[in-house]
Amino acid sequence: MNNLAGLYRDQGKYSEAEPLYQRALSIREDQLGPQYLDVASSLNNLTELYLAQGKYSEAEPLYQQALSIIEDQLGPQHLDVVSSLNNLVGLYQAQGKYSKAEAFY
């Protein structure tokens, strides 16, 4: 589902990608629990779709949730935390929220 949704996202078929990403997220949450790393991955996938559409207010809480999962599972000093922080920085930069972006740098 994630791969097909990614293909649709890359093709600009956002309305076809979103339900697939949401379904993949729901399945992972149901089967693995809300704090599993694969759930964070699904959250990031859905967030990338929202970013492509300029839906920043929908993207931000998902990025924050993914960051929280990654920190909880891997610890605050893990390299995957850096990637997650960079995702938030990109979001804030896209919105012109440079002081917020700087704080995460």
C-alpha positions in Angstrom: 0.0 0.0 0.0 2.8 2.4 0.9 4.6 1.8 -2.4 1.5 2.3 -4.5 0.6 5.4 -2.5 4.1 6.7 -3.0 3.8 6.2 -6.8 0.5 8.0 -6.8 2.1 10.9 -4.7 4.9 11.1 -7.2 2.4 11.3 -10.1 0.4 14.0 -8.3 -2.5 11.7 -7.7 -2.9 12.9 -4.2 -6.6 11.9 -3.7 -5.7 8.3 -4.6 -2.6 8.3 -2.4 -4.1 9.6 0.8 -6.6 6.7 1.5 -3.8 4.2 0.9 -1.4 6.0 3.3 -4.2 6.3 5.9 -5.1 2.6 5.6 -1.5 1.6 6.0 -1.2 3.7 9.1 -4.4 2.3 10.5 -3.3 -1.3 9.9 0.1 -0.7 11.5 -1.4 1.0 14.5 -4.0 -1.8 15.0 -1.5 -4.6 14.5 1.6 -3.2 16.1 0.4 -0.5 18.5 0.7 3.2 18.3 4.3 3.4 19.5 6.0 1.1 17.0 8.6 2.5 14.5 6.7 1.3 11.5 3.8 3.6 12.7 6.3 6.5 12.7 7.2 5.6 9.1 3.6 5.6 8.0 3.1 8.9 9.7 6.0 10.3 7.8 4.7 9.0 4.5 1.3 10.6 5.1 3.0 13.8 6.1 5.1 14.0 2.9 1.8 13.7 1.0 0.4 16.7 3.0 3.5 18.7 2.4 3.3 18.1 -1.4 -0.2 19.6 -1.2 0.7 22.5 1.1 -1.4 21.1 3.9 1.0 22.3 6.6 -1.4 22.3 9.5 -2.3 18.7 8.9 1.4 17.7 8.5 2.9 19.3 11.6 1.1 17.1 14.3 2.0 14.0 12.3 5.6 14.9 12.2 5.6 15.6 15.9 3.9 12.3 16.6 6.5 10.4 14.5 9.3 12.3 16.3 7.9 11.3 19.7 7.7 7.6 18.7 11.2 7.6 17.4 12.6 9.3 20.5 10.7 6.9 22.8 11.8 3.8 20.9 15.4 4.7 20.0 16.4 7.4 22.5 16.9 11.1 22.0 20.4 10.7 20.7 19.7 8.3 17.8 20.4 9.3 14.3 16.8 8.7 13.2 15.8 11.4 15.6 18.0 13.8 13.6 16.1 12.8 10.4 12.8 13.4 12.1 14.0 16.8 13.4 15.0 17.7 9.8 11.6 16.8 8.6 10.1 19.4 11.0 12.7 21.9 10.0 11.7 21.5 6.3 8.1 22.0 7.3 8.8 25.2 9.2 11.0 26.5 6.4 8.3 25.9 3.8 5.9 28.0 6.0 8.4 30.8 6.5 8.6 29.9 10.2 12.4 30.5 10.3 12.7 31.0 14.1 11.0 27.6 14.7 13.3 26.0 12.1 16.4 27.5 13.7 15.4 26.1 17.1 15.4 22.6 15.7 18.7 23.1 13.9 
